[in-house]
Amino acid sequence: MALPLDPVWLMLLVAAAFAGFVDAVAGGGGLIQVPALFATLPREAPATLLGTNKVASIFGTLNAARRYAREVTMPWAVVLPTAVSAFLFSFGGAAVAAWLPKEVMRPLVLVLLLAVAVYTLLKPDFGRAARASRVPPHRLFWVAVAVGALLGFYDGIFGPGAGSFMIFAFVRLYGMDFLHASASAKIVNAATNAGAILLFAPQGHVLWALALGMAACNIAGAQLGSKLAIRHGSGFVRVVFLTMTLLLIAKIGWDTLAA
């Protein structure tokens, strides 16, 4: 099916490309893509817009993950159990999201994001270079499962800031630099996106023509973002991570005050 080239769709395609770029570097693509969908398609059901966003996002996320895996040594012993656990628990989060008002989550998430931003700003060396893991080797698997459960449940129940929390957790717990943390977060994020799609798609909550068009643009943005992240390293990823975290704080803070 050919995509209608009206201004609304063109704007969404551009937003998807930019979202893919940002998400590939440091997460936060949803901060661009989701508001764009809600602003331009106000008559569509929220679940349909969220499902469309997830389909568009997963292609860019998987593309970035593939590029990172080719260029960066991935800590699979941590990433795989985290991703599987996140995938499974994202279903539980989505189920709870059906009856838990978003207003309950916003203040808590705002505080957590502020803590992440302040901690990162006050520690200039945080994530710039790899350090020793804080988790003993014999506990690595179960800690990864627990982290995946928390991140997956959160991404299913609310979502905004999930990428920031993933990157922060990988740096703080496992001593990764920002580049490796961002690469690892792509795998986990793809898993939670897949869980959401399995819920939205069977219920008809995906605008497939739009989602696939946005996916192509998301992939293009992700290619550029992952390329720049690999070329410029952890310092570049850290700057984008902080920028997107602060923008997300502003967005959730505004939503909280306006509610």
TIMAR-750799 format. One record per residue (C-alpha): residue number from 1; residue in one letter; x, y, z. Coordinates in steps of 0.02 Angstrom, whole numbers, plus 50000, padded with zeros to 5 digits. Layout:
residues N
(NUM 'A' (X Y Z))
...
***
This chain:
residues 259
(1 'M' (50000 50000 50000))
(2 'A' (50071 50170 49951))
(3 'L' (50090 50297 50090))
(4 'P' (49984 50453 50066))
(5 'L' (50104 50598 50052))
(6 'D' (50003 50724 50151))
(7 'P' (50087 50845 50272))
(8 'V' (50032 50746 50426))
(9 'W' (50114 50586 50366))
(10 'L' (50270 50676 50309))
(11 'M' (50288 50755 50480))
(12 'L' (50270 50586 50563))
(13 'L' (50402 50510 50448))
(14 'V' (50524 50649 50492))
(15 'A' (50484 50628 50678))
(16 'A' (50516 50440 50662))
(17 'A' (50687 50470 50582))
(18 'F' (50737 50590 50720))
(19 'A' (50668 50473 50854))
(20 'G' (50769 50329 50781))
(21 'F' (50928 50434 50786))
(22 'V' (50904 50488 50967))
(23 'D' (50848 50316 51026))
(24 'A' (50998 50230 50946))
(25 'V' (51119 50345 51039))
(26 'A' (51046 50357 51214))
(27 'G' (50862 50311 51217))
(28 'G' (50718 50433 51227))
(29 'G' (50650 50414 51051))
(30 'G' (50476 50393 51122))
(31 'L' (50486 50571 51186))
(32 'I' (50483 50625 51002))
(33 'Q' (50380 50492 50916))
(34 'V' (50235 50469 51038))
(35 'P' (50188 50654 51056))
(36 'A' (50200 50672 50866))
(37 'L' (50074 50531 50842))
(38 'F' (49954 50598 50974))
(39 'A' (49966 50777 50907))
(40 'T' (49936 50733 50725))
(41 'L' (49808 50592 50743))
(42 'P' (49695 50648 50885))
(43 'R' (49547 50545 50825))
(44 'E' (49636 50379 50841))
(45 'A' (49623 50276 51000))
(46 'P' (49774 50295 51117))
(47 'A' (49805 50107 51111))
(48 'T' (49814 50115 50921))
(49 'L' (49941 50257 50925))
(50 'L' (50045 50166 51055))
(51 'G' (50040 50005 50954))
(52 'T' (50091 50098 50797))
(53 'N' (50234 50179 50893))
(54 'K' (50297 50010 50955))
(55 'V' (50298 49934 50781))
(56 'A' (50391 50085 50711))
(57 'S' (50514 50085 50856))
(58 'I' (50561 49901 50861))
(59 'F' (50633 49903 50685))
(60 'G' (50749 50049 50724))
(61 'T' (50796 49973 50892))
(62 'L' (50839 49804 50815))
(63 'N' (50939 49889 50678))
(64 'A' (51040 49988 50805))
(65 'A' (51063 49831 50911))
(66 'R' (51129 49736 50759))
(67 'R' (51253 49874 50717))
(68 'Y' (51313 49886 50897))
(69 'A' (51334 49697 50908))
(70 'R' (51447 49702 50754))
(71 'E' (51557 49843 50820))
(72 'V' (51549 49828 51010))
(73 'T' (51583 49678 51122))
(74 'M' (51413 49640 51197))
(75 'P' (51403 49575 51377))
(76 'W' (51282 49436 51331))
(77 'A' (51289 49353 51502))
(78 'V' (51201 49508 51570))
(79 'V' (51101 49563 51418))
(80 'L' (51011 49401 51374))
(81 'P' (50935 49360 51545))
(82 'T' (50888 49544 51566))
(83 'A' (50803 49547 51396))
(84 'V' (50707 49384 51421))
(85 'S' (50649 49438 51594))
(86 'A' (50599 49610 51529))
(87 'F' (50500 49532 51387))
(88 'L' (50401 49420 51507))
(89 'F' (50368 49553 51638))
(90 'S' (50315 49684 51510))
(91 'F' (50153 49584 51494))
(92 'G' (50119 49604 51680))
(93 'G' (50152 49790 51671))
(94 'A' (50035 49809 51523))
(95 'A' (49898 49717 51618))
(96 'V' (49917 49831 51770))
(97 'A' (49920 49984 51655))
(98 'A' (49740 49944 51607))
(99 'W' (49676 49998 51778))
(100 'L' (49816 50103 51856))
(101 'P' (49795 50290 51818))
(102 'K' (49949 50372 51739))
(103 'E' (49935 50512 51868))
(104 'V' (49992 50388 52001))
(105 'M' (50154 50350 51907))
(106 'R' (50208 50523 51849))
(107 'P' (50270 50596 52016))
(108 'L' (50369 50439 52060))
(109 'V' (50449 50429 51887))
(110 'L' (50489 50615 51894))
(111 'V' (50583 50593 52058))
(112 'L' (50679 50442 51992))
(113 'L' (50729 50532 51832))
(114 'L' (50786 50683 51931))
(115 'A' (50893 50568 52039))
(116 'V' (50970 50489 51882))
(117 'A' (51008 50659 51806))
(118 'V' (51082 50733 51965))
(119 'Y' (51189 50579 51999))
(120 'T' (51257 50580 51821))
(121 'L' (51292 50768 51824))
(122 'L' (51380 50760 51993))
(123 'K' (51493 50618 51936))
(124 'P' (51584 50678 51779))
(125 'D' (51673 50510 51759))
(126 'F' (51513 50408 51774))
(127 'G' (51501 50297 51621))
(128 'R' (51648 50374 51530))
(129 'A' (51752 50216 51547))
(130 'A' (51716 50036 51596))
(131 'R' (51740 49991 51779))
(132 'A' (51730 49834 51883))
(133 'S' (51554 49764 51903))
(134 'R' (51471 49791 52072))
(135 'V' (51384 49624 52052))
(136 'P' (51480 49466 52102))
(137 'P' (51495 49339 51960))
(138 'H' (51392 49206 52052))
(139 'R' (51246 49328 52067))
(140 'L' (51256 49402 51892))
(141 'F' (51117 49296 51815))
(142 'W' (50989 49326 51952))
(143 'V' (51026 49511 51966))
(144 'A' (51003 49524 51776))
(145 'V' (50836 49434 51790))
(146 'A' (50780 49551 51931))
(147 'V' (50835 49707 51835))
(148 'G' (50746 49644 51679))
(149 'A' (50587 49610 51779))
(150 'L' (50585 49787 51850))
(151 'L' (50625 49871 51684))
(152 'G' (50503 49763 51585))
(153 'F' (50363 49790 51709))
(154 'Y' (50393 49977 51709))
(155 'D' (50400 49987 51519))
(156 'G' (50235 49892 51510))
(157 'I' (50146 49994 51642))
(158 'F' (50206 50170 51596))
(159 'G' (50354 50177 51476))
(160 'P' (50429 50353 51472))
(161 'G' (50608 50351 51533))
(162 'A' (50629 50162 51515))
(163 'G' (50781 50184 51403))
(164 'S' (50862 50305 51526))
(165 'F' (50834 50185 51671))
(166 'M' (50906 50040 51569))
(167 'I' (51066 50134 51526))
(168 'F' (51086 50198 51704))
(169 'A' (51063 50023 51776))
(170 'F' (51194 49948 51659))
(171 'V' (51321 50083 51702))
(172 'R' (51287 50085 51890))
(173 'L' (51274 49898 51921))
(174 'Y' (51391 49821 51795))
(175 'G' (51520 49959 51773))
(176 'M' (51489 49977 51586))
(177 'D' (51535 50136 51494))
(178 'F' (51393 50232 51412))
(179 'L' (51426 50158 51240))
(180 'H' (51411 49978 51299))
(181 'A' (51264 50022 51412))
(182 'S' (51171 50101 51266))
(183 'A' (51208 49950 51156))
(184 'S' (51145 49832 51291))
(185 'A' (50989 49937 51319))
(186 'K' (50941 49917 51136))
(187 'I' (50924 49728 51156))
(188 'V' (50817 49746 51313))
(189 'N' (50712 49884 51235))
(190 'A' (50680 49776 51081))
(191 'A' (50619 49638 51196))
(192 'T' (50495 49751 51287))
(193 'N' (50435 49823 51121))
(194 'A' (50404 49647 51058))
(195 'G' (50301 49609 51213))
(196 'A' (50194 49763 51186))
(197 'I' (50168 49722 51001))
(198 'L' (50106 49548 51046))
(199 'L' (49972 49633 51150))
(200 'F' (49925 49775 51032))
(201 'A' (49931 49689 50862))
(202 'P' (49804 49548 50890))
(203 'Q' (49679 49679 50952))
(204 'G' (49697 49780 50792))
(205 'H' (49787 49924 50878))
(206 'V' (49916 49955 50740))
(207 'L' (49902 50068 50587))
(208 'W' (50011 49954 50483))
(209 'A' (50042 50063 50330))
(210 'L' (50094 50210 50438))
(211 'A' (50191 50100 50560))
(212 'L' (50295 50020 50422))
(213 'G' (50330 50188 50339))
(214 'M' (50386 50259 50506))
(215 'A' (50488 50101 50537))
(216 'A' (50588 50132 50377))
(217 'C' (50627 50310 50434))
(218 'N' (50664 50248 50610))
(219 'I' (50792 50127 50539))
(220 'A' (50875 50267 50439))
(221 'G' (50889 50374 50596))
(222 'A' (50952 50226 50699))
(223 'Q' (51088 50189 50571))
(224 'L' (51155 50366 50585))
(225 'G' (51137 50373 50774))
(226 'S' (51226 50209 50808))
(227 'K' (51363 50256 50683))
(228 'L' (51397 50420 50774))
(229 'A' (51390 50338 50945))
(230 'I' (51518 50206 50894))
(231 'R' (51630 50337 50812))
(232 'H' (51626 50465 50954))
(233 'G' (51612 50346 51102))
(234 'S' (51546 50360 51278))
(235 'G' (51570 50548 51297))
(236 'F' (51451 50582 51153))
(237 'V' (51323 50455 51218))
(238 'R' (51333 50533 51392))
(239 'V' (51291 50706 51326))
(240 'V' (51141 50643 51227))
(241 'F' (51086 50536 51374))
(242 'L' (51086 50685 51492))
(243 'T' (50999 50796 51364))
(244 'M' (50859 50673 51334))
(245 'T' (50840 50636 51520))
(246 'L' (50821 50821 51559))
(247 'L' (50695 50843 51418))
(248 'L' (50598 50694 51483))
(249 'I' (50598 50770 51658))
(250 'A' (50528 50932 51585))
(251 'K' (50395 50838 51487))
(252 'I' (50336 50731 51633))
(253 'G' (50345 50881 51751))
(254 'W' (50233 50981 51632))
(255 'D' (50111 50836 51616))
(256 'T' (50105 50819 51806))
(257 'L' (50067 51003 51833))
(258 'A' (49938 51006 51692))
(259 'A' (49847 50850 51755))
***
